[in-house]
Amino acid sequence: MTVTAIVGANWGDEGKGKVTDILAADAAFIVRYQGGSNAGHTIINEYGKFVLHLLPSGVFYPHATNVIGPGTALDMEVLFQELEALTARGVREPKLAVSERAQIVMPYHRLFDQLEEERLGSAGFGSTRRGIAPFFADKYAKLGIQVSDLFDESRLRRKLEQSLAAKNILLQHLYKSEPITVDSLLPGLTAYGRQLKPLVTDTTAMLQQANTEGARILVEGQLGALRDPDHGIYPFSTSSSTLAGFASVGAGLPPGSITDIVAVTKAYSSCVGAGPFVTELHGEEGEELRRRGGDAGEYGALTGRPRRVGWFDVTATRYGCRVQGATSVTLTNLDVLGYLPDIPVCTGYRLPDGTAVEEFPVPALLESAEPVITTLPGWECDIAAARSFNELPQAAQAYVAFIERQIGVPITRISVGPRREQVIER
């Protein structure tokens, strides 16, 4: 049995949570392998509408084991808030396993994230202020706190002292803030540690064994290919790899086990946060698409910020699918475009020197690029009730076929509404 990766082809906000939720019905394990609580996966089911920031999107299935892998930035406060919110709404407590090697998002990571964005002002990166960049800075500077450290107070104290030495200098002299003491942190951390301990295990060994036995495993990515720090729109990226190639590292699985890679993309473009966005729409045209988009419009699942929206970007999506290694594409929100008599699609970029390109350029060139537009006929009707590809209007079928040819990856699922049952298998 292969491992399936569910990843974003664009800037995030593509609908990965819904796709994971659907595929989790037949999976034994669902794994978060990167990122933290700095994005949201929206799921609508018989219990209602949920936005998950840290929990894997398989938590609504009692049979599935949900795993927070060693590559995840674990915010314990968010984790327990989400678990409490589920049970408060009648959802059975999910099976959850947390890697003993996962590292902890600390209160000072969130503090530094906020202070730095405030210091940068209009030059900021659009951070969600969940502490992600400071967390990963500490992780790679070897100053991180692992889950296993929570259960040894002397070791935890020593590591906190080491981490705070430089941070307190910055707090006092750069940010003009009060220093942080170890004693102010220890009670909260040890309390969370006691709460977390029953969930902690060697998830790498567990998943390796499950993979050997042929269990079906889903690995769930956060954000999208264009937010990857190496291959995306750096520095307007996240701080961990958003690619399926990182899933084996962040989950603890053999690289060759991940052979089914589902890239998710909307039938138009959207993103939250700063950075170059070539097809972005402004004014009433953009506002109407934003208002019609998704279950309740295009607003960030975490921040509530209005998402930037634009026409489908072939160049960006083809590139995103390539760096993800996509074996199939799930196209979401096709129903949203039903109000348009004609639908523009970006099939390339024109650079500042007049050069037309079809390959996704480096961020320095993206900032001044203009879209090259091809216009396709719209279908001007509601397609939310369609349950097969043949039930779609001819213009909608043609739109899907055009995108498929342009990106070079088969579109095997099409979402025509927010609910589980509103997905066409193709």
Beta strands, then each sheet from edge to edge (+ up, - down):
strand 1: 3-8
strand 2: 29-32
strand 3: 41-45
strand 4: 48-52
strand 5: 65-68
strand 6: 73-74
strand 7: 95-99
strand 8: 103-104
strand 9: 200-201
strand 10: 217-224
strand 11: 258-266
strand 12: 269-271
strand 13: 308-310
strand 14: 312-313
strand 15: 328-332
strand 16: 342-350
strand 17: 356-357
strand 18: 370-377
strand 19: 411-415
strand 20: 423-425
sheet 1: 9+ 7+ 5+ 2+ 10+ 1+ 11+ 15+ 19+ 20-
sheet 2: 3+ 4-
sheet 3: 6+ 8+
sheet 4: 12+ 13-
sheet 5: 14+ 16+ 17-
sheet 6: 14+ 16+ 18-
end
